[in-house]
Amino acid sequence: MAEARRGGFGRGFGRRGRRGGRRRGRRRGRGDDKGEWMPVTKLGRLVKDGKINSLEEIYLFSMPIKEYQIVDHFLKEALKDEVMKITPVQKQTRAGQRTRFKAYVIVGDSNGHVGLGVKCSKEVATAIRGAIILAKLSVIPVRRGYWGGKVGDPHTVPCKVTGACGSVRFRIIPAPRGTGLVAAGVPKKVLSFAGVQDAYTSSKGQTRTLGNFVKATFKACAATYSYLSPDLWAPNSFVKGPFQEHTDFLKTPQAKKSKPM
């Protein structure tokens, strides 16, 4: 009777449409599931298995970090993040202007590690989330030193360092203990995340452009390890890299994660 009312046609494509809807729902569920970290790089496998014990071992052999979970594994709760700025950017198209949002985020543990991430996306939340991941991937070591006598923990930069981006030139100068951070708001936040307690700063150029200002500060922090002071002149013995040392472990196939039913 139902087919007669439809003029001899059956149910059409309704059943196929319902099956497709159920498949989409299951895909969404698997994508939102945040389970155990399964590394996809050789470095991630070594970190998860405990073959590498600190970020400094990774920096020593200049190995690129491709998974942000590696930084989370070592720094854990000590890693803090802060959104420096969210600015809208536009692109002119034939259909009009396309507006997206660019986020600047810094991360650091206030103990010699700091990272900067910049991400552009259609939504603010997506831009912030992507910038945090990029900031973790770009975490760098910041060398700290003393002003005058070597008493207590390192508190300032070991020497004068400079960073540049666009028209901005930013300089960090060592300062005595107790001076604090004599800097503007943007570099003060970056230096505090890096663990620098005392420093004088000098800047010139269009520092109102926050993106260039924070990038110049980040490059100045990265330059602290580019100078070889006499305490780094000691001869070093060459050792095997982690990939070469643990080659037997890496050549064994990794157990794949079972798919949910």
SENU-138114 format. One record per residue (C-alpha): residue number from 1; x, z, y. Coordinates in Angstrom, 1 decimal, always signed. Layout:
BEGIN
{nr = NUM&c1 = X&c3 = Z&c2 = Y}
...
//
This chain:
BEGIN
{nr = 1&c1 = +0.0&c3 = +0.0&c2 = +0.0}
{nr = 2&c1 = +2.8&c3 = +0.9&c2 = +2.4}
{nr = 3&c1 = +4.5&c3 = -2.5&c2 = +1.8}
{nr = 4&c1 = +1.1&c3 = -4.3&c2 = +2.4}
{nr = 5&c1 = +0.8&c3 = -2.6&c2 = +5.8}
{nr = 6&c1 = +4.3&c3 = -3.8&c2 = +6.7}
{nr = 7&c1 = +3.4&c3 = -7.4&c2 = +5.8}
{nr = 8&c1 = +5.2&c3 = -7.4&c2 = +2.4}
{nr = 9&c1 = +8.5&c3 = -5.9&c2 = +3.7}
{nr = 10&c1 = +10.1&c3 = -2.9&c2 = +2.2}
{nr = 11&c1 = +11.6&c3 = +0.2&c2 = +3.8}
{nr = 12&c1 = +14.2&c3 = -1.9&c2 = +5.7}
{nr = 13&c1 = +17.5&c3 = -0.3&c2 = +6.6}
{nr = 14&c1 = +16.3&c3 = +3.2&c2 = +7.1}
{nr = 15&c1 = +17.9&c3 = +4.7&c2 = +4.0}
{nr = 16&c1 = +21.3&c3 = +3.0&c2 = +4.8}
{nr = 17&c1 = +21.1&c3 = +4.5&c2 = +8.3}
{nr = 18&c1 = +20.5&c3 = +8.0&c2 = +7.0}
{nr = 19&c1 = +23.5&c3 = +7.7&c2 = +4.7}
{nr = 20&c1 = +25.7&c3 = +6.6&c2 = +7.6}
{nr = 21&c1 = +24.5&c3 = +9.6&c2 = +9.6}
{nr = 22&c1 = +25.5&c3 = +12.1&c2 = +6.9}
{nr = 23&c1 = +29.0&c3 = +10.5&c2 = +6.6}
{nr = 24&c1 = +29.5&c3 = +11.0&c2 = +10.3}
{nr = 25&c1 = +28.6&c3 = +14.6&c2 = +10.1}
{nr = 26&c1 = +31.1&c3 = +15.3&c2 = +7.3}
{nr = 27&c1 = +33.9&c3 = +13.5&c2 = +9.3}
{nr = 28&c1 = +33.2&c3 = +15.8&c2 = +12.3}
{nr = 29&c1 = +33.4&c3 = +18.8&c2 = +10.1}
{nr = 30&c1 = +36.8&c3 = +17.9&c2 = +8.6}
{nr = 31&c1 = +38.2&c3 = +17.1&c2 = +12.1}
{nr = 32&c1 = +37.2&c3 = +20.5&c2 = +13.5}
{nr = 33&c1 = +38.6&c3 = +22.4&c2 = +10.6}
{nr = 34&c1 = +41.8&c3 = +24.2&c2 = +11.7}
{nr = 35&c1 = +43.4&c3 = +25.4&c2 = +8.5}
{nr = 36&c1 = +46.9&c3 = +26.0&c2 = +7.5}
{nr = 37&c1 = +49.7&c3 = +24.0&c2 = +9.1}
{nr = 38&c1 = +50.9&c3 = +21.2&c2 = +6.8}
{nr = 39&c1 = +54.1&c3 = +19.7&c2 = +8.3}
{nr = 40&c1 = +54.5&c3 = +16.0&c2 = +8.4}
{nr = 41&c1 = +58.2&c3 = +15.8&c2 = +9.5}
{nr = 42&c1 = +61.4&c3 = +16.8&c2 = +7.7}
{nr = 43&c1 = +62.1&c3 = +19.3&c2 = +10.5}
{nr = 44&c1 = +58.6&c3 = +20.9&c2 = +10.1}
{nr = 45&c1 = +59.1&c3 = +21.3&c2 = +6.3}
{nr = 46&c1 = +62.4&c3 = +23.1&c2 = +6.9}
{nr = 47&c1 = +60.9&c3 = +25.4&c2 = +9.5}
{nr = 48&c1 = +57.9&c3 = +26.3&c2 = +7.4}
{nr = 49&c1 = +60.0&c3 = +27.0&c2 = +4.3}
{nr = 50&c1 = +62.3&c3 = +29.3&c2 = +6.3}
{nr = 51&c1 = +65.4&c3 = +27.1&c2 = +6.1}
{nr = 52&c1 = +65.7&c3 = +27.1&c2 = +9.9}
{nr = 53&c1 = +65.4&c3 = +30.5&c2 = +11.6}
{nr = 54&c1 = +65.4&c3 = +29.9&c2 = +15.3}
{nr = 55&c1 = +64.9&c3 = +27.2&c2 = +18.0}
{nr = 56&c1 = +68.6&c3 = +27.5&c2 = +18.9}
{nr = 57&c1 = +69.5&c3 = +25.9&c2 = +15.5}
{nr = 58&c1 = +67.3&c3 = +22.9&c2 = +16.4}
{nr = 59&c1 = +68.8&c3 = +22.6&c2 = +19.8}
{nr = 60&c1 = +72.4&c3 = +22.9&c2 = +18.4}
{nr = 61&c1 = +71.9&c3 = +19.6&c2 = +16.4}
{nr = 62&c1 = +69.8&c3 = +17.9&c2 = +19.1}
{nr = 63&c1 = +66.9&c3 = +17.3&c2 = +16.7}
{nr = 64&c1 = +63.7&c3 = +16.1&c2 = +18.3}
{nr = 65&c1 = +60.6&c3 = +18.3&c2 = +17.9}
{nr = 66&c1 = +57.6&c3 = +16.2&c2 = +17.0}
{nr = 67&c1 = +55.2&c3 = +19.0&c2 = +16.0}
{nr = 68&c1 = +54.1&c3 = +21.6&c2 = +18.4}
{nr = 69&c1 = +53.5&c3 = +24.1&c2 = +15.6}
{nr = 70&c1 = +57.2&c3 = +24.4&c2 = +15.3}
{nr = 71&c1 = +57.4&c3 = +26.1&c2 = +18.7}
{nr = 72&c1 = +54.4&c3 = +28.2&c2 = +17.8}
{nr = 73&c1 = +56.1&c3 = +29.3&c2 = +14.6}
{nr = 74&c1 = +59.1&c3 = +30.7&c2 = +16.4}
{nr = 75&c1 = +57.8&c3 = +32.0&c2 = +19.7}
{nr = 76&c1 = +54.3&c3 = +33.1&c2 = +18.5}
{nr = 77&c1 = +52.5&c3 = +35.4&c2 = +20.9}
{nr = 78&c1 = +55.4&c3 = +35.5&c2 = +23.4}
{nr = 79&c1 = +54.6&c3 = +32.0&c2 = +24.5}
{nr = 80&c1 = +52.3&c3 = +31.9&c2 = +27.6}
{nr = 81&c1 = +50.8&c3 = +28.9&c2 = +29.4}
{nr = 82&c1 = +49.5&c3 = +28.3&c2 = +32.8}
{nr = 83&c1 = +47.8&c3 = +25.4&c2 = +34.5}
{nr = 84&c1 = +49.7&c3 = +24.5&c2 = +37.6}
{nr = 85&c1 = +47.4&c3 = +21.8&c2 = +39.0}
{nr = 86&c1 = +44.5&c3 = +19.5&c2 = +38.0}
{nr = 87&c1 = +44.1&c3 = +16.4&c2 = +40.2}
{nr = 88&c1 = +41.8&c3 = +13.4&c2 = +39.9}
{nr = 89&c1 = +43.4&c3 = +10.0&c2 = +39.7}
{nr = 90&c1 = +41.5&c3 = +6.7&c2 = +40.0}
{nr = 91&c1 = +42.0&c3 = +3.1&c2 = +38.8}
{nr = 92&c1 = +40.3&c3 = +0.2&c2 = +40.3}
{nr = 93&c1 = +38.5&c3 = -2.1&c2 = +37.8}
{nr = 94&c1 = +36.0&c3 = -4.9&c2 = +38.1}
{nr = 95&c1 = +33.2&c3 = -2.5&c2 = +37.4}
{nr = 96&c1 = +34.4&c3 = -0.1&c2 = +40.1}
{nr = 97&c1 = +36.6&c3 = +2.9&c2 = +40.2}
{nr = 98&c1 = +37.5&c3 = +4.7&c2 = +37.0}
{nr = 99&c1 = +38.2&c3 = +8.4&c2 = +37.6}
{nr = 100&c1 = +40.4&c3 = +10.5&c2 = +35.2}
{nr = 101&c1 = +42.0&c3 = +14.0&c2 = +35.5}
{nr = 102&c1 = +45.7&c3 = +14.7&c2 = +35.4}
{nr = 103&c1 = +46.8&c3 = +18.3&c2 = +34.3}
{nr = 104&c1 = +50.2&c3 = +19.9&c2 = +34.9}
{nr = 105&c1 = +50.8&c3 = +22.8&c2 = +32.5}
{nr = 106&c1 = +53.9&c3 = +25.0&c2 = +32.0}
{nr = 107&c1 = +54.6&c3 = +27.2&c2 = +29.0}
{nr = 108&c1 = +57.3&c3 = +29.8&c2 = +28.5}
{nr = 109&c1 = +58.2&c3 = +33.1&c2 = +26.8}
{nr = 110&c1 = +60.1&c3 = +34.7&c2 = +29.8}
{nr = 111&c1 = +63.2&c3 = +34.8&c2 = +27.5}
{nr = 112&c1 = +65.1&c3 = +31.6&c2 = +28.0}
{nr = 113&c1 = +62.5&c3 = +29.0&c2 = +27.0}
{nr = 114&c1 = +60.3&c3 = +26.9&c2 = +29.2}
{nr = 115&c1 = +58.3&c3 = +23.6&c2 = +28.9}
{nr = 116&c1 = +56.4&c3 = +21.3&c2 = +31.1}
{nr = 117&c1 = +53.5&c3 = +19.0&c2 = +30.0}
{nr = 118&c1 = +51.5&c3 = +16.4&c2 = +32.0}
{nr = 119&c1 = +48.4&c3 = +14.8&c2 = +30.5}
{nr = 120&c1 = +45.7&c3 = +12.5&c2 = +31.9}
{nr = 121&c1 = +42.3&c3 = +12.3&c2 = +30.3}
{nr = 122&c1 = +38.6&c3 = +11.6&c2 = +31.1}
{nr = 123&c1 = +37.7&c3 = +15.2&c2 = +30.8}
{nr = 124&c1 = +39.4&c3 = +18.3&c2 = +32.3}
{nr = 125&c1 = +39.4&c3 = +20.3&c2 = +29.0}
{nr = 126&c1 = +40.9&c3 = +17.4&c2 = +27.1}
{nr = 127&c1 = +43.6&c3 = +17.0&c2 = +29.7}
{nr = 128&c1 = +44.5&c3 = +20.7&c2 = +29.7}
{nr = 129&c1 = +44.6&c3 = +20.7&c2 = +25.8}
{nr = 130&c1 = +46.9&c3 = +17.7&c2 = +25.7}
{nr = 131&c1 = +49.2&c3 = +19.0&c2 = +28.4}
{nr = 132&c1 = +49.7&c3 = +22.3&c2 = +26.5}
{nr = 133&c1 = +50.7&c3 = +20.4&c2 = +23.4}
{nr = 134&c1 = +53.1&c3 = +18.2&c2 = +25.4}
{nr = 135&c1 = +54.5&c3 = +21.2&c2 = +27.1}
{nr = 136&c1 = +55.3&c3 = +22.9&c2 = +23.8}
{nr = 137&c1 = +56.9&c3 = +19.7&c2 = +22.5}
{nr = 138&c1 = +59.2&c3 = +19.6&c2 = +25.6}
{nr = 139&c1 = +60.3&c3 = +23.3&c2 = +25.5}
{nr = 140&c1 = +64.0&c3 = +23.5&c2 = +26.5}
{nr = 141&c1 = +66.5&c3 = +26.4&c2 = +26.4}
{nr = 142&c1 = +67.4&c3 = +27.9&c2 = +29.8}
{nr = 143&c1 = +70.9&c3 = +29.4&c2 = +30.1}
{nr = 144&c1 = +71.1&c3 = +32.6&c2 = +32.1}
{nr = 145&c1 = +74.1&c3 = +34.4&c2 = +33.5}
{nr = 146&c1 = +75.4&c3 = +37.1&c2 = +35.9}
{nr = 147&c1 = +76.2&c3 = +37.5&c2 = +39.5}
{nr = 148&c1 = +79.3&c3 = +39.5&c2 = +39.8}
{nr = 149&c1 = +80.0&c3 = +42.1&c2 = +37.0}
{nr = 150&c1 = +78.7&c3 = +41.4&c2 = +33.5}
{nr = 151&c1 = +76.6&c3 = +44.5&c2 = +33.1}
{nr = 152&c1 = +73.3&c3 = +44.6&c2 = +31.3}
{nr = 153&c1 = +71.3&c3 = +41.6&c2 = +30.3}
{nr = 154&c1 = +71.7&c3 = +38.2&c2 = +32.0}
{nr = 155&c1 = +69.4&c3 = +38.1&c2 = +35.0}
{nr = 156&c1 = +70.2&c3 = +34.9&c2 = +37.0}
{nr = 157&c1 = +71.4&c3 = +31.3&c2 = +36.5}
{nr = 158&c1 = +75.2&c3 = +31.0&c2 = +35.6}
{nr = 159&c1 = +75.9&c3 = +28.5&c2 = +38.4}
{nr = 160&c1 = +74.3&c3 = +26.4&c2 = +41.1}
{nr = 161&c1 = +72.1&c3 = +23.7&c2 = +39.5}
{nr = 162&c1 = +70.1&c3 = +20.9&c2 = +41.1}
{nr = 163&c1 = +67.0&c3 = +18.9&c2 = +40.0}
{nr = 164&c1 = +65.4&c3 = +15.9&c2 = +41.6}
{nr = 165&c1 = +62.1&c3 = +14.0&c2 = +41.2}
{nr = 166&c1 = +60.9&c3 = +11.5&c2 = +43.7}
{nr = 167&c1 = +61.8&c3 = +12.7&c2 = +47.2}
{nr = 168&c1 = +62.1&c3 = +16.4&c2 = +46.1}
{nr = 169&c1 = +65.5&c3 = +17.9&c2 = +45.7}
{nr = 170&c1 = +65.5&c3 = +21.5&c2 = +44.3}
{nr = 171&c1 = +68.5&c3 = +23.8&c2 = +44.0}
{nr = 172&c1 = +68.8&c3 = +27.1&c2 = +42.2}
{nr = 173&c1 = +71.6&c3 = +29.5&c2 = +43.4}
{nr = 174&c1 = +72.7&c3 = +32.7&c2 = +41.6}
{nr = 175&c1 = +71.7&c3 = +36.0&c2 = +43.3}
{nr = 176&c1 = +72.6&c3 = +39.7&c2 = +42.9}
{nr = 177&c1 = +70.6&c3 = +41.9&c2 = +40.6}
{nr = 178&c1 = +67.5&c3 = +43.2&c2 = +42.2}
{nr = 179&c1 = +67.1&c3 = +40.3&c2 = +44.6}
{nr = 180&c1 = +64.1&c3 = +38.8&c2 = +42.8}
{nr = 181&c1 = +63.0&c3 = +35.2&c2 = +43.0}
{nr = 182&c1 = +63.4&c3 = +33.9&c2 = +46.6}
{nr = 183&c1 = +61.3&c3 = +30.8&c2 = +46.1}
{nr = 184&c1 = +58.0&c3 = +29.1&c2 = +46.8}
{nr = 185&c1 = +55.0&c3 = +29.7&c2 = +44.5}
{nr = 186&c1 = +55.5&c3 = +26.7&c2 = +42.2}
{nr = 187&c1 = +59.2&c3 = +27.2&c2 = +41.3}
{nr = 188&c1 = +58.8&c3 = +31.0&c2 = +41.2}
{nr = 189&c1 = +56.2&c3 = +30.6&c2 = +38.4}
{nr = 190&c1 = +58.5&c3 = +28.2&c2 = +36.5}
{nr = 191&c1 = +61.6&c3 = +30.4&c2 = +36.8}
{nr = 192&c1 = +59.7&c3 = +33.5&c2 = +35.8}
{nr = 193&c1 = +58.4&c3 = +31.7&c2 = +32.7}
{nr = 194&c1 = +62.0&c3 = +30.7&c2 = +31.9}
{nr = 195&c1 = +63.2&c3 = +34.4&c2 = +32.1}
{nr = 196&c1 = +65.2&c3 = +34.1&c2 = +35.4}
{nr = 197&c1 = +64.8&c3 = +37.4&c2 = +37.3}
{nr = 198&c1 = +67.0&c3 = +36.9&c2 = +40.4}
{nr = 199&c1 = +67.8&c3 = +33.6&c2 = +42.2}
{nr = 200&c1 = +67.9&c3 = +32.0&c2 = +45.6}
{nr = 201&c1 = +66.4&c3 = +28.5&c2 = +45.9}
{nr = 202&c1 = +66.7&c3 = +25.6&c2 = +48.3}
{nr = 203&c1 = +64.4&c3 = +22.6&c2 = +48.5}
{nr = 204&c1 = +63.9&c3 = +19.5&c2 = +50.6}
{nr = 205&c1 = +61.7&c3 = +16.5&c2 = +50.5}
{nr = 206&c1 = +57.9&c3 = +16.2&c2 = +50.1}
{nr = 207&c1 = +57.4&c3 = +19.5&c2 = +48.3}
{nr = 208&c1 = +53.6&c3 = +19.3&c2 = +48.9}
{nr = 209&c1 = +53.5&c3 = +16.8&c2 = +46.0}
{nr = 210&c1 = +53.2&c3 = +19.5&c2 = +43.4}
{nr = 211&c1 = +53.9&c3 = +17.2&c2 = +40.5}
{nr = 212&c1 = +57.3&c3 = +16.2&c2 = +41.8}
{nr = 213&c1 = +58.1&c3 = +19.7&c2 = +42.8}
{nr = 214&c1 = +57.5&c3 = +21.2&c2 = +39.4}
{nr = 215&c1 = +59.3&c3 = +18.4&c2 = +37.7}
{nr = 216&c1 = +62.4&c3 = +18.9&c2 = +39.9}
{nr = 217&c1 = +62.3&c3 = +22.6&c2 = +39.1}
{nr = 218&c1 = +62.1&c3 = +21.9&c2 = +35.4}
{nr = 219&c1 = +65.0&c3 = +19.5&c2 = +35.6}
{nr = 220&c1 = +67.1&c3 = +22.1&c2 = +37.4}
{nr = 221&c1 = +66.4&c3 = +24.6&c2 = +34.6}
{nr = 222&c1 = +67.4&c3 = +22.0&c2 = +32.0}
{nr = 223&c1 = +70.7&c3 = +21.5&c2 = +33.9}
{nr = 224&c1 = +71.9&c3 = +25.1&c2 = +33.2}
{nr = 225&c1 = +73.3&c3 = +24.0&c2 = +29.9}
{nr = 226&c1 = +75.0&c3 = +20.9&c2 = +31.3}
{nr = 227&c1 = +78.0&c3 = +22.8&c2 = +32.7}
{nr = 228&c1 = +80.7&c3 = +24.1&c2 = +30.4}
{nr = 229&c1 = +82.0&c3 = +27.4&c2 = +31.8}
{nr = 230&c1 = +85.1&c3 = +29.0&c2 = +30.4}
{nr = 231&c1 = +83.1&c3 = +31.3&c2 = +28.1}
{nr = 232&c1 = +82.0&c3 = +28.1&c2 = +26.3}
{nr = 233&c1 = +85.6&c3 = +26.8&c2 = +25.8}
{nr = 234&c1 = +86.1&c3 = +28.5&c2 = +22.5}
{nr = 235&c1 = +86.8&c3 = +26.1&c2 = +19.6}
{nr = 236&c1 = +83.8&c3 = +25.5&c2 = +17.3}
{nr = 237&c1 = +83.9&c3 = +24.6&c2 = +13.7}
{nr = 238&c1 = +81.7&c3 = +21.7&c2 = +12.7}
{nr = 239&c1 = +79.1&c3 = +22.4&c2 = +10.1}
{nr = 240&c1 = +76.6&c3 = +20.3&c2 = +8.2}
{nr = 241&c1 = +73.3&c3 = +19.6&c2 = +9.9}
{nr = 242&c1 = +70.0&c3 = +21.0&c2 = +8.5}
{nr = 243&c1 = +69.0&c3 = +17.6&c2 = +7.1}
{nr = 244&c1 = +72.3&c3 = +17.2&c2 = +5.3}
{nr = 245&c1 = +72.5&c3 = +20.8&c2 = +4.1}
{nr = 246&c1 = +69.0&c3 = +20.9&c2 = +2.6}
{nr = 247&c1 = +68.9&c3 = +17.4&c2 = +1.3}
{nr = 248&c1 = +67.9&c3 = +18.6&c2 = -2.2}
{nr = 249&c1 = +64.9&c3 = +20.4&c2 = -0.8}
{nr = 250&c1 = +63.8&c3 = +17.4&c2 = +1.3}
{nr = 251&c1 = +64.0&c3 = +14.9&c2 = -1.5}
{nr = 252&c1 = +61.4&c3 = +16.8&c2 = -3.5}
{nr = 253&c1 = +57.9&c3 = +15.5&c2 = -2.8}
{nr = 254&c1 = +55.7&c3 = +17.7&c2 = -0.7}
{nr = 255&c1 = +52.5&c3 = +19.1&c2 = -2.3}
{nr = 256&c1 = +49.5&c3 = +17.4&c2 = -0.6}
{nr = 257&c1 = +46.7&c3 = +19.4&c2 = +0.8}
{nr = 258&c1 = +43.5&c3 = +19.2&c2 = -1.4}
{nr = 259&c1 = +40.5&c3 = +17.6&c2 = +0.3}
{nr = 260&c1 = +37.4&c3 = +19.7&c2 = +0.7}
{nr = 261&c1 = +34.5&c3 = +18.8&c2 = -1.5}
//
